[in-house]
Amino acid sequence: MRTLLILAVITVLLLLYALWGREWLKSKPWSEGFFALIEPVEIFCFKKSETIIVARTLQMLGAVLTALTWLGSIDITPLMPLVPDKHEAIVKAAFSFLPLILNALGAIVEHLRNRTTKPIELVSIPDKVVSENGAVAVAIANAEAAKTEAVSEVKIAVSFPDIPKDA
């Protein structure tokens, strides 16, 4: 039970950091040293994406719960008196699949984050509006082209930092 409590606290701290803490800390001048120190870790672990840190937290939680279940450290028998007898098998099965479900959710969220790169304002425009309004379609195509060009320029600049931009 102690392990689960520690795991829950770590999970809550990671989620609070991803949802509100990182943005708040970035706005404070006194935290610049912290982010200068932690930025390489953020890039390596979750590409500085709050969505990916949430996804990987879910995956880590699923993996840890799987290990704890396998080791026999998690026992739900104290909770079973609260469950009606006719639902006992369903609750035990659901509890057994919880780590797998958490891990799968984390993988799905990370996949969606890596696949969806347009701003939500562009994604949420109905297809009918895009097909009927040429200006909207052109604006979305320009945004996609600008994003692709910006990513290419950054990759080139990072790959060849000594080459002047105008060369």
C-alpha positions as CSV (number, residue, x, y, z in Angstrom):
1,M,0.0,0.0,0.0
2,R,2.9,2.3,0.8
3,T,4.3,1.8,-2.7
4,L,1.0,2.7,-4.3
5,L,0.8,5.9,-2.2
6,I,4.3,6.9,-3.3
7,L,3.4,6.1,-6.9
8,A,0.2,8.1,-6.6
9,V,2.1,11.1,-5.3
10,I,4.7,11.0,-8.1
11,T,1.9,10.7,-10.7
12,V,0.0,13.7,-9.2
13,L,3.2,15.8,-9.2
14,L,4.1,14.9,-12.8
15,L,0.5,15.7,-13.9
16,L,0.5,19.0,-12.0
17,Y,3.8,19.9,-13.6
18,A,2.6,19.0,-17.0
19,L,-0.8,20.7,-16.7
20,W,0.0,23.9,-14.9
21,G,3.4,23.9,-13.2
22,R,5.7,24.1,-16.2
23,E,3.9,27.0,-17.8
24,W,3.8,28.9,-14.4
25,L,7.5,28.2,-13.7
26,K,8.5,29.4,-17.2
27,S,6.9,32.7,-16.5
28,K,9.0,33.4,-13.4
29,P,12.5,34.9,-13.9
30,W,13.9,33.1,-10.9
31,S,13.3,29.7,-12.5
32,E,15.6,30.3,-15.6
33,G,18.4,28.4,-13.9
34,F,16.2,25.4,-13.2
35,F,15.0,25.2,-16.8
36,A,18.6,25.7,-18.2
37,L,19.5,22.7,-16.1
38,I,16.5,20.5,-16.8
39,E,16.0,21.3,-20.5
40,P,18.2,18.5,-21.8
41,V,16.3,16.1,-19.6
42,E,12.9,17.4,-20.9
43,I,14.1,17.1,-24.5
44,F,15.3,13.5,-23.9
45,C,12.3,12.3,-21.9
46,F,9.3,14.0,-23.5
47,K,10.5,16.5,-26.2
48,K,9.3,19.4,-24.0
49,S,5.7,18.5,-24.7
50,E,3.2,18.5,-21.9
51,T,1.0,16.1,-23.8
52,I,3.9,13.6,-24.1
53,I,4.8,13.8,-20.4
54,V,1.2,12.9,-19.6
55,A,1.2,10.1,-22.1
56,R,4.5,8.7,-20.7
57,T,3.3,9.1,-17.1
58,L,0.3,6.9,-18.0
59,Q,2.7,4.4,-19.7
60,M,5.0,4.4,-16.6
61,L,2.1,4.0,-14.3
62,G,0.8,1.0,-16.3
63,A,4.3,-0.6,-16.3
64,V,4.8,-0.1,-12.6
65,L,1.3,-1.5,-11.8
66,T,2.0,-4.5,-14.0
67,A,5.2,-5.2,-12.1
68,L,3.6,-4.7,-8.7
69,T,0.7,-7.0,-9.7
70,W,3.1,-9.6,-11.0
71,L,5.1,-9.4,-7.8
72,G,1.9,-9.8,-5.7
73,S,2.4,-6.4,-4.1
74,I,-1.1,-5.2,-4.9
75,D,-3.9,-6.9,-3.1
76,I,-7.5,-5.7,-3.6
77,T,-9.1,-8.2,-1.1
78,P,-9.6,-5.5,1.5
79,L,-11.8,-3.7,-1.0
80,M,-13.8,-6.8,-2.1
81,P,-16.3,-6.7,0.8
82,L,-17.6,-3.4,-0.7
83,V,-18.3,-5.1,-4.0
84,P,-21.5,-7.1,-4.4
85,D,-20.9,-10.9,-5.0
86,K,-22.4,-10.9,-8.4
87,H,-19.9,-8.2,-9.6
88,E,-16.8,-9.6,-7.9
89,A,-15.4,-11.4,-11.0
90,I,-15.9,-8.3,-13.2
91,V,-14.1,-6.1,-10.6
92,K,-11.1,-8.5,-10.3
93,A,-10.9,-8.8,-14.1
94,A,-11.1,-5.0,-14.6
95,F,-8.4,-4.5,-11.9
96,S,-6.2,-7.0,-13.7
97,F,-6.5,-5.1,-17.0
98,L,-6.0,-1.7,-15.5
99,P,-2.2,-1.6,-16.1
100,L,-2.7,-2.7,-19.7
101,I,-5.4,0.0,-20.2
102,L,-3.2,2.7,-18.7
103,N,-0.3,1.7,-20.9
104,A,-2.4,1.6,-24.0
105,L,-3.9,5.0,-23.3
106,G,-0.5,6.5,-22.8
107,A,0.7,5.0,-26.2
108,I,-2.5,6.3,-27.9
109,V,-2.0,9.8,-26.5
110,E,1.6,10.0,-27.5
111,H,0.8,8.7,-31.0
112,L,-1.9,11.3,-31.4
113,R,0.4,14.1,-30.2
114,N,3.1,13.1,-32.7
115,R,0.6,12.9,-35.5
116,T,-1.4,16.0,-34.9
117,T,0.7,19.1,-35.4
118,K,-1.7,21.8,-36.6
119,P,-3.2,24.3,-34.2
120,I,-6.6,23.3,-32.8
121,E,-8.1,26.4,-34.4
122,L,-7.3,25.0,-37.8
123,V,-8.2,21.4,-37.0
124,S,-11.6,22.4,-35.6
125,I,-12.8,24.1,-38.8
126,P,-15.5,21.9,-40.4
127,D,-14.5,20.2,-43.7
128,K,-17.6,21.6,-45.4
129,V,-16.4,25.2,-44.6
130,V,-12.9,24.4,-46.0
131,S,-14.3,22.9,-49.2
132,E,-16.8,25.7,-49.8
133,N,-14.5,28.6,-48.9
134,G,-11.3,28.8,-51.0
135,A,-9.7,31.5,-48.8
136,V,-10.0,29.2,-45.8
137,A,-8.5,26.2,-47.7
138,V,-5.6,28.4,-49.0
139,A,-5.0,29.7,-45.4
140,I,-4.9,26.2,-44.0
141,A,-2.6,25.0,-46.9
142,N,-0.3,28.0,-46.2
143,A,-0.2,27.2,-42.5
144,E,0.8,23.6,-43.3
145,A,3.5,24.8,-45.7
146,A,4.9,27.3,-43.2
147,K,5.0,24.6,-40.5
148,T,6.8,22.2,-42.8
149,E,9.3,24.9,-43.9
150,A,9.9,26.0,-40.3
151,V,10.6,22.4,-39.2
152,S,13.0,21.9,-42.1
153,E,14.9,25.1,-41.4
154,V,15.2,24.2,-37.7
155,K,16.5,20.7,-38.6
156,I,19.1,22.1,-41.0
157,A,20.2,24.8,-38.4
158,V,20.6,22.2,-35.7
159,S,22.4,19.7,-38.0
160,F,24.8,22.3,-39.4
161,P,25.1,25.1,-36.8
162,D,28.4,26.5,-38.3
163,I,26.9,27.2,-41.8
164,P,25.7,30.8,-42.2
165,K,21.9,31.0,-43.0
166,D,22.5,32.9,-46.2
167,A,25.0,30.4,-47.6
